[in-house]
Amino acid sequence: MTPARKTIFTGLATFVVGAALWRFGLGFEIVVFTPSKLGVVLMVVGGLEILYGIYKAVRGTGADRRPAD
């Protein structure tokens, strides 16, 4: 599996966990954090990681590119 694909899958997993916390954690409060707010943060981080994985897939690896003349 390519590094770009791994990045996309981990971002997707982070996004799904964040969405679950946001959806089902609205009624709970823990002393240190609120699960719904943590879910929103995880969704943002997961979305950014997905975008980075797409960027890596489109750009390609450094070994594939020729140096500039």
PAVEX-80021 format. One record per residue (C-alpha): x, y, z. Coordinates in pm, 1 decimal, padded with zeros to 6 digits, m for minus. Example, Ala and Ser with C-alpha at 12.3 -4.5 7.8 and 13.67 -1.06 7.14 Angstrom:
<nodes>
NODE        x        y        z
NODE  01230.0 m00450.0  00780.0
NODE  01367.0 m00106.0  00714.0
</nodes>
This chain:
<nodes>
NODE        x        y        z
NODE  00000.0  00000.0  00000.0
NODE  00133.9  00339.4 m00094.5
NODE  00200.5  00605.8  00170.4
NODE m00063.3  00832.2  00014.7
NODE m00328.5  00561.7  00042.0
NODE m00232.3  00492.7  00404.6
NODE m00265.8  00861.8  00483.1
NODE m00611.1  00873.1  00323.6
NODE m00727.6  00565.9  00518.9
NODE m00600.2  00694.4  00853.4
NODE m00762.4  01031.5  00785.2
NODE m01088.6  00856.7  00701.6
NODE m01071.7  00652.2  01022.6
NODE m01001.2  00965.3  01227.0
NODE m01292.1  01143.6  01059.3
NODE m01531.3  00853.8  01128.8
NODE m01431.5  00833.6  01495.6
NODE m01475.9  01209.5  01525.9
NODE m01818.9  01193.1  01361.6
NODE m01925.4  00917.5  01601.9
NODE m01808.1  01119.0  01902.5
NODE m01983.6  01428.9  01774.0
NODE m02306.1  01242.4  01699.3
NODE m02333.5  01024.3  02009.1
NODE m02137.3  01230.2  02262.9
NODE m02375.9  01525.5  02287.2
NODE m02532.9  01415.3  02615.5
NODE m02211.2  01335.5  02800.2
NODE m01961.2  01552.1  02982.0
NODE m01629.1  01434.6  03115.7
NODE m01432.0  01654.7  03354.1
NODE m01143.1  01714.0  03115.5
NODE m01324.7  01740.2  02778.7
NODE m01661.4  01723.5  02606.3
NODE m01684.8  01430.8  02362.2
NODE m01885.3  01627.5  02106.4
NODE m01623.8  01905.5  02090.1
NODE m01343.1  01651.1  02066.3
NODE m01536.7  01487.5  01782.3
NODE m01544.1  01812.8  01587.2
NODE m01168.9  01853.6  01634.1
NODE m01107.3  01496.0  01517.9
NODE m01327.2  01550.7  01212.3
NODE m01125.2  01858.7  01116.3
NODE m00793.7  01678.0  01168.0
NODE m00919.2  01375.1  00974.5
NODE m01040.2  01594.0  00689.0
NODE m00704.8  01769.4  00668.9
NODE m00526.8  01435.5  00669.2
NODE m00749.0  01311.1  00384.9
NODE m00668.8  01622.9  00184.7
NODE m00297.0  01573.5  00251.0
NODE m00321.0  01213.1  00134.1
NODE m00493.5  01323.9 m00186.1
NODE m00223.3  01586.0 m00235.2
NODE  00045.7  01320.8 m00191.7
NODE m00130.7  01090.0 m00438.9
NODE m00165.7  01361.0 m00703.2
NODE  00183.9  01498.8 m00659.3
NODE  00355.7  01160.4 m00649.9
NODE  00671.1  01062.9 m00468.1
NODE  01006.0  01231.2 m00508.0
NODE  01159.5  00919.7 m00665.7
NODE  00919.5  00944.2 m00961.7
NODE  01011.7  01300.5 m01049.9
NODE  01306.3  01410.4 m01257.7
NODE  01527.1  01689.3 m01127.1
NODE  01488.8  02027.9 m01289.7
NODE  01745.9  02104.2 m01560.2
</nodes>
